Amino acid sequence: MLRRLYDWTMGLAAHRHAMPALFGVSFIESSVFPIPPDVLMIPMVLADRARAFMVALVATVGSVLGALLGYWIGAVLMDSVGQWVLTVYGKETAYQDLAARFAEYGGWAVLFAALTPFPFKVITIFSGAVGLPLPLFLVTSAIGRAARFFIVSGLLWRFGPPVRSFIEERLGLVFTIFMICLIGGFAALRYL
């Protein structure tokens, strides 16, 4: 079953609508969606390494624009949508403590979340809710997301065939590592 899902994803990655789909996933992941764009981005680069840097650019632009939606949710809709998202991630009671710390270290938090598997949407919403200056938010989001997506795409561009072979030969292990990183990012929320 995992092999069929992998083959389906690789086929989707080569589809003519893959770039708009990547933009959409990157956009919505930065504000409410729990699955990172890497799920689509990595197979897209492996399917066509010549598009590696275009894939990274599309993911970055979509993610930063989506981060603005998250910021807006925090700034304007905190009492309704923002509170719901915080509840989904188990952070509704820790909001005041986090807001105080975030006001002091917000730029670093945005950069950290943009670079790691930590759920970026939580930070985008907090940024708007605590009023992190928008220029600081945009610059750190753009730097962090661009670094993350261009590093991944660059490594896949450079080492594509061996990476693809490794993934295809050890699909179960790669899936397990991906899930550990994804779940680890959500678990990190408990200790924030």
GUDO-833553 format. One record per residue: residue in one letter; x, y, z of N, C-alpha, C in turn. Coordinates in steps of 0.001 Angstrom, whole numbers. Atoms other than C-alpha are relative to their C-alpha. Layout:
@rest=A neast=X nnorth=Y nup=Z caeast=X canorth=Y caup=Z ceast=X cnorth=Y cup=Z
...
***
This chain:
@rest=M neast=816 nnorth=-1197 nup=0 caeast=0 canorth=0 caup=0 ceast=864 cnorth=1268 cup=0
@rest=L neast=-903 nnorth=-1146 nup=-55 caeast=2834 canorth=2398 caup=874 ceast=643 cnorth=241 cup=-1363
@rest=R neast=-598 nnorth=-109 nup=1335 caeast=4424 canorth=1671 caup=-2518 ceast=-976 cnorth=639 cup=-978
@rest=R neast=997 nnorth=-596 nup=892 caeast=1164 canorth=2517 caup=-4331 ceast=-178 cnorth=1482 cup=290
@rest=L neast=125 nnorth=-1410 nup=-382 caeast=864 canorth=5769 caup=-2379 ceast=1201 cnorth=796 cup=-505
@rest=Y neast=-1215 nnorth=-643 nup=504 caeast=4469 canorth=6632 caup=-3265 ceast=-78 cnorth=188 cup=-1511
@rest=D neast=105 nnorth=-86 nup=1458 caeast=3910 canorth=5853 caup=-6950 ceast=-1046 cnorth=1036 cup=-413
@rest=W neast=1048 nnorth=-984 nup=287 caeast=697 canorth=7924 caup=-6941 ceast=532 cnorth=1425 cup=216
@rest=T neast=-564 nnorth=-1317 nup=-292 caeast=2533 canorth=10873 caup=-5318 ceast=1013 cnorth=409 cup=-1065
@rest=M neast=-982 nnorth=-305 nup=1048 caeast=5354 canorth=10646 caup=-7871 ceast=-717 cnorth=367 cup=-1297
@rest=G neast=776 nnorth=-338 nup=1199 caeast=2771 canorth=10665 caup=-10669 ceast=-622 cnorth=1379 cup=119
@rest=L neast=582 nnorth=-1319 nup=-251 caeast=1028 canorth=13675 caup=-9120 ceast=1071 cnorth=1085 cup=-114
@rest=A neast=-1090 nnorth=-971 nup=31 caeast=4383 canorth=15434 caup=-8800 ceast=391 cnorth=383 cup=-1420
@rest=A neast=-331 nnorth=-280 nup=1397 caeast=4903 canorth=15204 caup=-12559 ceast=-1188 cnorth=562 cup=-780
@rest=H neast=1223 nnorth=-478 nup=660 caeast=1355 canorth=16351 caup=-13345 ceast=117 cnorth=1481 cup=-339
@rest=R neast=-83 nnorth=-1410 nup=429 caeast=840 canorth=19681 caup=-15138 ceast=-580 cnorth=968 cup=1040
@rest=H neast=557 nnorth=-859 nup=-1049 caeast=-1099 canorth=21019 caup=-12131 ceast=762 cnorth=-104 cup=1322
@rest=A neast=-766 nnorth=200 nup=-1232 caeast=1597 canorth=20104 caup=-9605 ceast=436 cnorth=1330 cup=630
@rest=M neast=-453 nnorth=-1287 nup=-554 caeast=2922 canorth=23681 caup=-9228 ceast=-1143 cnorth=744 cup=701
@rest=P neast=1106 nnorth=-645 nup=-729 caeast=-496 canorth=25208 caup=-8432 ceast=-391 cnorth=-763 cup=1266
@rest=A neast=314 nnorth=797 nup=-1195 caeast=-1144 canorth=22318 caup=-6031 ceast=1025 cnorth=267 cup=1094
@rest=L neast=-1051 nnorth=-300 nup=-975 caeast=2202 canorth=22965 caup=-4321 ceast=-208 cnorth=1380 cup=603
@rest=F neast=265 nnorth=-1343 nup=-507 caeast=1398 canorth=26667 caup=-4052 ceast=-1143 cnorth=-45 cup=1017
@rest=G neast=1156 nnorth=91 nup=-891 caeast=-1989 canorth=25838 caup=-2500 ceast=328 cnorth=-677 cup=1322
@rest=V neast=-374 nnorth=709 nup=-1224 caeast=-560 canorth=23334 caup=-15 ceast=927 cnorth=869 cup=852
@rest=S neast=-929 nnorth=-869 nup=-729 caeast=2256 canorth=25740 caup=932 ceast=-737 cnorth=1163 cup=654
@rest=F neast=775 nnorth=-1132 nup=-511 caeast=-227 canorth=28589 caup=1372 ceast=-805 cnorth=-412 cup=1230
@rest=I neast=913 nnorth=373 nup=-1079 caeast=-2719 canorth=26755 caup=3552 ceast=740 cnorth=-626 cup=1188
@rest=E neast=-784 nnorth=591 nup=-1091 caeast=-34 canorth=24923 caup=5589 ceast=507 cnorth=1066 cup=960
@rest=S neast=-533 nnorth=-1072 nup=-847 caeast=1229 canorth=28254 caup=6906 ceast=-1046 cnorth=619 cup=920
@rest=S neast=1035 nnorth=-596 nup=-844 caeast=-2113 canorth=29095 caup=8484 ceast=-875 cnorth=-1020 cup=723
@rest=V neast=875 nnorth=949 nup=-687 caeast=-4231 canorth=26017 caup=9264 ceast=262 cnorth=-1480 cup=-301
@rest=F neast=-127 nnorth=1391 nup=436 caeast=-3276 canorth=22791 caup=7396 ceast=1191 cnorth=-685 cup=676
@rest=P neast=-1083 nnorth=624 nup=-765 caeast=-1160 canorth=20255 caup=9363 ceast=1096 cnorth=-690 cup=-815
@rest=I neast=-984 nnorth=748 nup=787 caeast=716 canorth=18568 caup=6475 ceast=947 cnorth=975 cup=-704
@rest=P neast=-958 nnorth=-927 nup=617 caeast=3942 canorth=20309 caup=5337 ceast=85 cnorth=-176 cup=-1513
@rest=P neast=-100 nnorth=65 nup=1459 caeast=4511 canorth=21129 caup=1649 ceast=1078 cnorth=-959 cup=-501
@rest=D neast=-1067 nnorth=931 nup=388 caeast=7557 canorth=18835 caup=1632 ceast=-569 cnorth=-1297 cup=-573
@rest=V neast=642 nnorth=1227 nup=468 caeast=5150 canorth=15933 caup=1034 ceast=-188 cnorth=39 cup=-1510
@rest=L neast=151 nnorth=-148 nup=1445 caeast=4554 canorth=17288 caup=-2472 ceast=1291 cnorth=511 cup=-640
@rest=M neast=-1195 nnorth=-623 nup=551 caeast=7745 canorth=19290 caup=-2957 ceast=1107 cnorth=-1017 cup=-310
@rest=I neast=-1086 nnorth=967 nup=190 caeast=10201 canorth=16406 caup=-2545 ceast=-250 cnorth=-889 cup=-1215
@rest=P neast=216 nnorth=796 nup=1214 caeast=8547 canorth=14116 caup=-5114 ceast=38 cnorth=828 cup=-1276
@rest=M neast=-48 nnorth=-846 nup=1194 caeast=8221 canorth=17065 caup=-7500 ceast=1432 cnorth=188 cup=-471
@rest=V neast=-1406 nnorth=-184 nup=378 caeast=11959 canorth=17672 caup=-7422 ceast=586 cnorth=-1318 cup=-485
@rest=L neast=-519 nnorth=1300 nup=427 caeast=12737 canorth=13964 caup=-7650 ceast=-538 cnorth=-400 cup=-1373
@rest=A neast=591 nnorth=326 nup=1301 caeast=10374 canorth=13654 caup=-10636 ceast=624 cnorth=809 cup=-1132
@rest=D neast=-592 nnorth=-861 nup=1032 caeast=12033 canorth=16556 caup=-12504 ceast=983 cnorth=961 cup=667
@rest=R neast=-1008 nnorth=-785 nup=-718 caeast=15271 canorth=17866 caup=-11009 ceast=272 cnorth=1352 cup=-649
@rest=A neast=-223 nnorth=-1278 nup=675 caeast=15484 canorth=20664 caup=-13605 ceast=-903 cnorth=1094 cup=585
@rest=R neast=934 nnorth=-979 nup=-597 caeast=12541 canorth=22349 caup=-11800 ceast=253 cnorth=224 cup=1488
@rest=A neast=-244 nnorth=-30 nup=-1443 caeast=14132 canorth=22099 caup=-8336 ceast=-142 cnorth=1394 cup=598
@rest=F neast=4 nnorth=-1335 nup=-599 caeast=14603 canorth=25815 caup=-7739 ceast=-1306 cnorth=739 cup=-249
@rest=M neast=1338 nnorth=-550 nup=224 caeast=11268 canorth=26774 caup=-9288 ceast=-967 cnorth=-583 cup=1034
@rest=V neast=824 nnorth=643 nup=-1028 caeast=9619 canorth=24274 caup=-6929 ceast=225 cnorth=690 cup=1340
@rest=A neast=-312 nnorth=-676 nup=-1266 caeast=11422 canorth=25896 caup=-3980 ceast=-585 cnorth=1410 cup=30
@rest=L neast=545 nnorth=-1360 nup=66 caeast=10368 canorth=29363 caup=-5126 ceast=-1518 cnorth=-9 cup=177
@rest=V neast=1461 nnorth=92 nup=-117 caeast=6706 canorth=28365 caup=-5515 ceast=-389 cnorth=-333 cup=1444
@rest=A neast=291 nnorth=365 nup=-1392 caeast=6732 canorth=26713 caup=-2066 ceast=248 cnorth=1181 cup=933
@rest=T neast=-325 nnorth=-1149 nup=-849 caeast=8378 canorth=29790 caup=-524 ceast=-1053 cnorth=1092 cup=-126
@rest=V neast=989 nnorth=-1065 nup=210 caeast=5996 canorth=32328 caup=-2079 ceast=-1350 cnorth=-405 cup=577
@rest=G neast=1270 nnorth=469 nup=-551 caeast=2950 canorth=30223 caup=-1233 ceast=5 cnorth=0 cup=1513
@rest=S neast=-93 nnorth=79 nup=-1452 caeast=4152 canorth=29705 caup=2315 ceast=4 cnorth=1379 cup=661
@rest=V neast=-53 nnorth=-1350 nup=-587 caeast=4949 canorth=33370 caup=3002 ceast=-1349 cnorth=708 cup=-146
@rest=L neast=1341 nnorth=-591 nup=158 caeast=1617 canorth=34517 caup=1545 ceast=-997 cnorth=-668 cup=951
@rest=G neast=842 nnorth=704 nup=-959 caeast=-113 canorth=31843 caup=3632 ceast=280 cnorth=439 cup=1425
@rest=A neast=-356 nnorth=-489 nup=-1332 caeast=1784 canorth=33086 caup=6670 ceast=-720 cnorth=1313 cup=298
@rest=L neast=766 nnorth=-1239 nup=-198 caeast=99 canorth=36448 caup=6129 ceast=-1443 cnorth=-304 cup=400
@rest=L neast=1344 nnorth=420 nup=-415 caeast=-3259 canorth=34659 caup=6392 ceast=16 cnorth=-407 cup=1473
@rest=G neast=-130 nnorth=374 nup=-1412 caeast=-2111 canorth=33109 caup=9684 ceast=146 cnorth=1221 cup=886
@rest=Y neast=-183 nnorth=-1243 nup=-753 caeast=-956 canorth=36521 caup=10904 ceast=-1341 cnorth=728 cup=130
@rest=W neast=1304 nnorth=-666 nup=6 caeast=-4338 canorth=37992 caup=9925 ceast=-973 cnorth=-718 cup=933
@rest=I neast=864 nnorth=761 nup=-910 caeast=-6159 canorth=35176 caup=11762 ceast=304 cnorth=392 cup=1440
@rest=G neast=-385 nnorth=-385 nup=-1357 caeast=-4193 canorth=36022 caup=14893 ceast=-369 cnorth=1429 cup=341
@rest=A neast=254 nnorth=-1425 nup=-258 caeast=-4627 canorth=39774 caup=14547 ceast=-1484 cnorth=331 cup=25
@rest=V neast=1400 nnorth=-398 nup=173 caeast=-8291 canorth=39886 caup=13520 ceast=-980 cnorth=-1033 cup=547
@rest=L neast=949 nnorth=1064 nup=-345 caeast=-9874 canorth=36528 caup=14282 ceast=433 cnorth=-842 cup=1204
@rest=M neast=-523 nnorth=784 nup=-1118 caeast=-8090 canorth=35463 caup=17467 ceast=-1110 cnorth=-576 cup=875
@rest=D neast=1062 nnorth=468 nup=-889 caeast=-11288 canorth=35188 caup=19479 ceast=-832 cnorth=-1123 cup=-596
@rest=S neast=814 nnorth=1051 nup=618 caeast=-12922 canorth=32848 caup=16954 ceast=886 cnorth=-1044 cup=-670
@rest=V neast=-791 nnorth=974 nup=755 caeast=-10782 canorth=31101 caup=14328 ceast=1334 cnorth=-282 cup=676
@rest=G neast=-1311 nnorth=172 nup=-642 caeast=-7461 canorth=31688 caup=16063 ceast=-89 cnorth=-854 cup=1250
@rest=Q neast=190 nnorth=792 nup=-1221 caeast=-8748 canorth=30282 caup=19348 ceast=-287 cnorth=-1460 cup=-348
@rest=W neast=299 nnorth=1370 nup=445 caeast=-10102 canorth=27230 caup=17490 ceast=1284 cnorth=-725 cup=-402
@rest=V neast=-1250 nnorth=618 nup=427 caeast=-6703 canorth=26559 caup=15879 ceast=876 cnorth=-298 cup=1218
@rest=L neast=-792 nnorth=236 nup=-1212 caeast=-4975 canorth=26939 caup=19261 ceast=-555 cnorth=-1185 cup=784
@rest=T neast=631 nnorth=1128 nup=-678 caeast=-7465 canorth=24495 caup=20761 ceast=362 cnorth=-1312 cup=-688
@rest=V neast=-359 nnorth=1199 nup=758 caeast=-6763 canorth=21974 caup=17984 ceast=1414 cnorth=-447 cup=355
@rest=Y neast=-1382 nnorth=326 nup=-317 caeast=-3054 canorth=22161 caup=18847 ceast=273 cnorth=-23 cup=1498
@rest=G neast=-146 nnorth=129 nup=-1448 caeast=-3683 canorth=22104 caup=22617 ceast=682 cnorth=1166 cup=674
@rest=K neast=-704 nnorth=-1151 nup=-550 caeast=-2402 canorth=25624 caup=23298 ceast=-914 cnorth=1098 cup=536
@rest=E neast=913 nnorth=-1058 nup=-433 caeast=-5515 canorth=27499 caup=24403 ceast=306 cnorth=495 cup=1409
@rest=T neast=-252 nnorth=-432 nup=-1377 caeast=-4538 canorth=27558 caup=28123 ceast=1369 cnorth=652 cup=171
@rest=A neast=-1352 nnorth=-545 nup=-122 caeast=-887 canorth=28450 caup=27540 ceast=174 cnorth=1306 cup=-772
@rest=Y neast=-94 nnorth=-1166 nup=880 caeast=-1682 canorth=31436 caup=25340 ceast=654 cnorth=1203 cup=675
@rest=Q neast=-529 nnorth=-1204 nup=-665 caeast=-930 canorth=34200 caup=27889 ceast=1501 cnorth=-111 cup=248
@rest=D neast=-1430 nnorth=200 nup=-247 caeast=2439 canorth=32732 caup=28872 ceast=792 cnorth=69 cup=-1303
@rest=L neast=-670 nnorth=-22 nup=1296 caeast=3373 canorth=32159 caup=25258 ceast=31 cnorth=1402 cup=-595
@rest=A neast=66 nnorth=-1353 nup=553 caeast=2248 canorth=35651 caup=24264 ceast=1065 cnorth=892 cup=635
@rest=A neast=-1014 nnorth=-816 nup=-679 caeast=4526 canorth=37232 caup=26879 ceast=1408 cnorth=-340 cup=-502
@rest=R neast=-1314 nnorth=402 nup=500 caeast=7547 canorth=35206 caup=25764 ceast=160 cnorth=342 cup=-1479
@rest=F neast=-49 nnorth=-245 nup=1438 caeast=6673 canorth=35658 caup=22112 ceast=260 cnorth=1458 cup=-314
@rest=A neast=-225 nnorth=-1426 nup=218 caeast=6611 canorth=39439 caup=22397 ceast=1494 cnorth=321 cup=62
@rest=E neast=-1431 nnorth=-250 nup=-153 caeast=10264 canorth=39274 caup=23452 ceast=846 cnorth=-706 cup=-1065
@rest=Y neast=-817 nnorth=809 nup=907 caeast=11554 canorth=36539 caup=21132 ceast=-709 cnorth=-355 cup=-1306
@rest=G neast=845 nnorth=335 nup=1142 caeast=9002 canorth=36612 caup=18303 ceast=734 cnorth=-193 cup=-1305
@rest=G neast=-743 nnorth=133 nup=1255 caeast=11401 canorth=37153 caup=15416 ceast=762 cnorth=-1308 cup=-71
@rest=W neast=-736 nnorth=1258 nup=-42 caeast=13525 canorth=34202 caup=16497 ceast=-951 cnorth=-1182 cup=-79
@rest=A neast=991 nnorth=1085 nup=50 caeast=10420 canorth=32051 caup=16990 ceast=-497 cnorth=-208 cup=-1429
@rest=V neast=453 nnorth=111 nup=1391 caeast=9227 canorth=32823 caup=13458 ceast=1086 cnorth=-676 cup=-837
@rest=L neast=-1105 nnorth=597 nup=758 caeast=12650 canorth=31977 caup=12031 ceast=153 cnorth=-1483 cup=326
@rest=F neast=-107 nnorth=1405 nup=-421 caeast=12846 canorth=28739 caup=14063 ceast=-1101 cnorth=-842 cup=-633
@rest=A neast=1140 nnorth=763 nup=530 caeast=9369 canorth=27600 caup=13019 ceast=52 cnorth=-100 cup=-1524
@rest=A neast=-79 nnorth=9 nup=1462 caeast=10003 canorth=28527 caup=9384 ceast=1028 cnorth=-1004 cup=-507
@rest=L neast=-1089 nnorth=885 nup=413 caeast=13134 canorth=26358 caup=9261 ceast=-184 cnorth=-1463 cup=399
@rest=T neast=81 nnorth=1335 nup=-595 caeast=12017 canorth=23295 caup=11215 ceast=-1353 cnorth=-658 cup=-264
@rest=P neast=1307 nnorth=656 nup=124 caeast=9213 canorth=20723 caup=11263 ceast=-1038 cnorth=520 cup=1002
@rest=F neast=941 nnorth=-596 nup=-946 caeast=7620 canorth=22764 caup=14079 ceast=-1177 cnorth=600 cup=-784
@rest=P neast=1165 nnorth=-514 nup=748 caeast=4048 canorth=23685 caup=13004 ceast=31 cnorth=1532 cup=-153
@rest=F neast=-171 nnorth=-1418 nup=310 caeast=4581 canorth=27084 caup=11348 ceast=-1274 cnorth=801 cup=245
@rest=K neast=1279 nnorth=-706 nup=-145 caeast=875 canorth=27975 caup=11500 ceast=-206 cnorth=526 cup=1415
@rest=V neast=156 nnorth=-453 nup=-1384 caeast=995 canorth=28243 caup=15303 ceast=728 cnorth=1326 cup=190
@rest=I neast=-801 nnorth=-1211 nup=-140 caeast=3715 canorth=30869 caup=15086 ceast=-589 cnorth=1143 cup=-823
@rest=T neast=582 nnorth=-1088 nup=800 caeast=2010 canorth=32805 caup=12283 ceast=-1197 cnorth=600 cup=719
@rest=I neast=1169 nnorth=-498 nup=-733 caeast=-1172 canorth=33063 caup=14357 ceast=432 cnorth=776 cup=1236
@rest=F neast=-513 nnorth=-730 nup=-1170 caeast=738 canorth=34038 caup=17510 ceast=564 cnorth=1359 cup=-397
@rest=S neast=-600 nnorth=-1262 nup=449 caeast=2594 canorth=36687 caup=15536 ceast=-1053 cnorth=1082 cup=-166
@rest=G neast=1081 nnorth=-966 nup=164 caeast=-644 canorth=38390 caup=14568 ceast=-685 cnorth=321 cup=1310
@rest=A neast=711 nnorth=-204 nup=-1267 caeast=-2228 canorth=37904 caup=17981 ceast=749 cnorth=921 cup=951
@rest=V neast=-774 nnorth=-839 nup=-921 caeast=612 canorth=39555 caup=19893 ceast=505 cnorth=1272 cup=-666
@rest=G neast=-382 nnorth=-1223 nup=689 caeast=1190 canorth=42223 caup=17259 ceast=1475 cnorth=100 cup=-328
@rest=L neast=-1391 nnorth=-48 nup=454 caeast=4686 canorth=41240 caup=16157 ceast=49 cnorth=932 cup=-1207
@rest=P neast=-46 nnorth=-919 nup=1142 caeast=5737 canorth=44004 caup=13762 ceast=-16 cnorth=-756 cup=-1335
@rest=L neast=187 nnorth=686 nup=1273 caeast=4633 canorth=42961 caup=10279 ceast=1275 cnorth=-63 cup=-842
@rest=P neast=-1238 nnorth=121 nup=785 caeast=7949 canorth=43844 caup=8543 ceast=950 cnorth=-1070 cup=559
@rest=L neast=-840 nnorth=1024 nup=-616 caeast=9884 canorth=41688 caup=11048 ceast=-554 cnorth=-1388 cup=-295
@rest=F neast=665 nnorth=1276 nup=282 caeast=7367 canorth=38887 caup=10582 ceast=249 cnorth=-434 cup=-1443
@rest=L neast=-177 nnorth=337 nup=1419 caeast=7607 canorth=39021 caup=6781 ceast=1440 cnorth=-358 cup=-330
@rest=V neast=-1416 nnorth=252 nup=299 caeast=11408 canorth=39185 caup=6667 ceast=436 cnorth=-1344 cup=577
@rest=T neast=-424 nnorth=1267 nup=-597 caeast=11926 canorth=36308 caup=9102 ceast=-722 cnorth=-1185 cup=-646
@rest=S neast=724 nnorth=1068 nup=697 caeast=9217 canorth=34225 caup=7406 ceast=646 cnorth=-295 cup=-1351
@rest=A neast=-587 nnorth=178 nup=1337 caeast=10732 canorth=34794 caup=3969 ceast=1389 cnorth=-637 cup=86
@rest=I neast=-1350 nnorth=564 nup=-148 caeast=14287 canorth=34062 caup=5114 ceast=-79 cnorth=-1464 cup=421
@rest=G neast=93 nnorth=1368 nup=-512 caeast=13315 canorth=30945 caup=7062 ceast=-589 cnorth=-970 cup=-1004
@rest=R neast=638 nnorth=895 nup=957 caeast=10984 canorth=29459 caup=4478 ceast=861 cnorth=-180 cup=-1249
@rest=A neast=-872 nnorth=121 nup=1173 caeast=13308 canorth=30240 caup=1554 ceast=1188 cnorth=-904 cup=318
@rest=A neast=-1145 nnorth=841 nup=-369 caeast=16257 canorth=28702 caup=3399 ceast=-418 cnorth=-1464 cup=54
@rest=R neast=446 nnorth=1391 nup=-130 caeast=14288 canorth=25579 caup=4243 ceast=-281 cnorth=-634 cup=-1367
@rest=F neast=417 nnorth=592 nup=1262 caeast=12782 canorth=25009 caup=796 ceast=1125 cnorth=-37 cup=-1030
@rest=F neast=-1098 nnorth=1 nup=968 caeast=15862 canorth=25994 caup=-1223 ceast=1103 cnorth=-985 cup=400
@rest=I neast=-988 nnorth=1001 nup=-425 caeast=18162 canorth=23816 caup=898 ceast=-473 cnorth=-1394 cup=-384
@rest=V neast=544 nnorth=1314 nup=350 caeast=15884 canorth=20808 caup=466 ceast=51 cnorth=-205 cup=-1517
@rest=S neast=-9 nnorth=125 nup=1462 caeast=15471 canorth=21459 caup=-3267 ceast=1419 cnorth=-87 cup=-549
@rest=G neast=-1392 nnorth=33 nup=451 caeast=19190 canorth=22131 caup=-3714 ceast=652 cnorth=-1346 cup=246
@rest=L neast=-560 nnorth=1318 nup=-294 caeast=20151 canorth=18889 caup=-2006 ceast=-595 cnorth=-1070 cup=-920
@rest=L neast=637 nnorth=958 nup=902 caeast=17617 canorth=16965 caup=-4066 ceast=477 cnorth=195 cup=-1439
@rest=W neast=-515 nnorth=-279 nup=1341 caeast=18844 canorth=18693 caup=-7239 ceast=1398 cnorth=-609 cup=-150
@rest=R neast=-1385 nnorth=468 nup=64 caeast=22450 canorth=17823 caup=-6438 ceast=106 cnorth=-1516 cup=131
@rest=F neast=-125 nnorth=1428 nup=-306 caeast=21931 canorth=14299 caup=-5077 ceast=-1259 cnorth=-786 cup=-361
@rest=G neast=1295 nnorth=577 nup=348 caeast=18609 canorth=13411 caup=-6740 ceast=-50 cnorth=-1495 cup=-238
@rest=P neast=106 nnorth=1445 nup=279 caeast=19206 canorth=9947 caup=-8221 ceast=326 cnorth=-886 cup=1209
@rest=P neast=-242 nnorth=836 nup=-1187 caeast=20858 canorth=8490 caup=-5082 ceast=-1093 cnorth=156 cup=1064
@rest=V neast=1065 nnorth=-222 nup=-976 caeast=18182 canorth=10091 caup=-2883 ceast=-1245 cnorth=-766 cup=-425
@rest=R neast=1186 nnorth=713 nup=486 caeast=15412 canorth=8704 caup=-5062 ceast=169 cnorth=-1506 cup=184
@rest=S neast=-261 nnorth=1432 nup=-196 caeast=17026 canorth=5250 caup=-5002 ceast=-111 cnorth=-372 cup=1471
@rest=F neast=64 nnorth=264 nup=-1440 caeast=17421 canorth=5446 caup=-1228 ceast=-1452 cnorth=-45 cup=469
@rest=I neast=1406 nnorth=-50 nup=-396 caeast=13774 canorth=6438 caup=-787 ceast=-746 cnorth=-1233 cup=-516
@rest=E neast=728 nnorth=1120 nup=592 caeast=12513 canorth=3751 caup=-3150 ceast=409 cnorth=-1336 cup=608
@rest=E neast=-461 nnorth=1258 nup=-593 caeast=14643 canorth=1012 caup=-1561 ceast=-383 cnorth=-110 cup=1473
@rest=R neast=284 nnorth=-5 nup=-1441 caeast=13828 canorth=2050 caup=2023 ceast=-1244 cnorth=831 cup=296
@rest=L neast=1214 nnorth=-801 nup=-99 caeast=10333 canorth=3471 caup=1655 ceast=-590 cnorth=-24 cup=1410
@rest=G neast=551 nnorth=113 nup=-1358 caeast=9147 canorth=2182 caup=5045 ceast=802 cnorth=816 cup=992
@rest=L neast=-865 nnorth=-757 nup=-904 caeast=12140 canorth=3691 caup=6855 ceast=-168 cnorth=1499 cup=-219
@rest=V neast=161 nnorth=-1426 nup=311 caeast=11778 canorth=7044 caup=5075 ceast=-1345 cnorth=499 cup=512
@rest=F neast=1323 nnorth=-376 nup=-492 caeast=8058 canorth=7152 caup=5879 ceast=0 cnorth=110 cup=1525
@rest=T neast=-76 nnorth=-24 nup=-1464 caeast=8779 canorth=6337 caup=9531 ceast=742 cnorth=1235 cup=489
@rest=I neast=-773 nnorth=-1184 nup=-396 caeast=11411 canorth=9079 caup=9795 ceast=-821 cnorth=1272 cup=-230
@rest=F neast=842 nnorth=-1164 nup=281 caeast=9056 canorth=11577 caup=8140 ceast=-1076 cnorth=152 cup=1073
@rest=M neast=1056 nnorth=-58 nup=-1009 caeast=6272 canorth=10684 caup=10586 ceast=558 cnorth=392 cup=1366
@rest=I neast=-627 nnorth=-376 nup=-1271 caeast=8647 canorth=10981 caup=13563 ceast=264 cnorth=1503 cup=16
@rest=C neast=-237 nnorth=-1446 nup=83 caeast=9655 canorth=14475 caup=12390 ceast=-1306 cnorth=782 cup=98
@rest=L neast=1286 nnorth=-682 nup=-24 caeast=6034 canorth=15484 caup=11805 ceast=-607 cnorth=-35 cup=1394
@rest=I neast=566 nnorth=135 nup=-1345 caeast=4818 canorth=14144 caup=15143 ceast=877 cnorth=723 cup=1016
@rest=G neast=-922 nnorth=-719 nup=-892 caeast=7925 canorth=15536 caup=16845 ceast=-245 cnorth=1498 cup=-16
@rest=G neast=325 nnorth=-1426 nup=93 caeast=7034 canorth=19003 caup=15557 ceast=-1232 cnorth=341 cup=808
@rest=F neast=1217 nnorth=-231 nup=-787 caeast=3569 canorth=18728 caup=17068 ceast=264 cnorth=-225 cup=1489
@rest=A neast=-332 nnorth=245 nup=-1404 caeast=4988 canorth=17271 caup=20289 ceast=771 cnorth=1183 cup=597
@rest=A neast=-745 nnorth=-1171 nup=-475 caeast=7308 canorth=20287 caup=20533 ceast=-931 cnorth=1093 cup=498
@rest=L neast=986 nnorth=-977 nup=-455 caeast=4181 canorth=22382 caup=20948 ceast=-309 cnorth=-146 cup=1478
@rest=R neast=307 nnorth=263 nup=-1420 caeast=3629 canorth=20778 caup=24334 ceast=1024 cnorth=653 cup=927
@rest=Y neast=-1080 nnorth=-528 nup=-843 caeast=6943 canorth=22170 caup=25594 ceast=308 cnorth=1444 cup=-258
@rest=L neast=-204 nnorth=-1411 nup=298 caeast=6698 canorth=25668 caup=24180 ceast=-482 cnorth=859 cup=1140
***
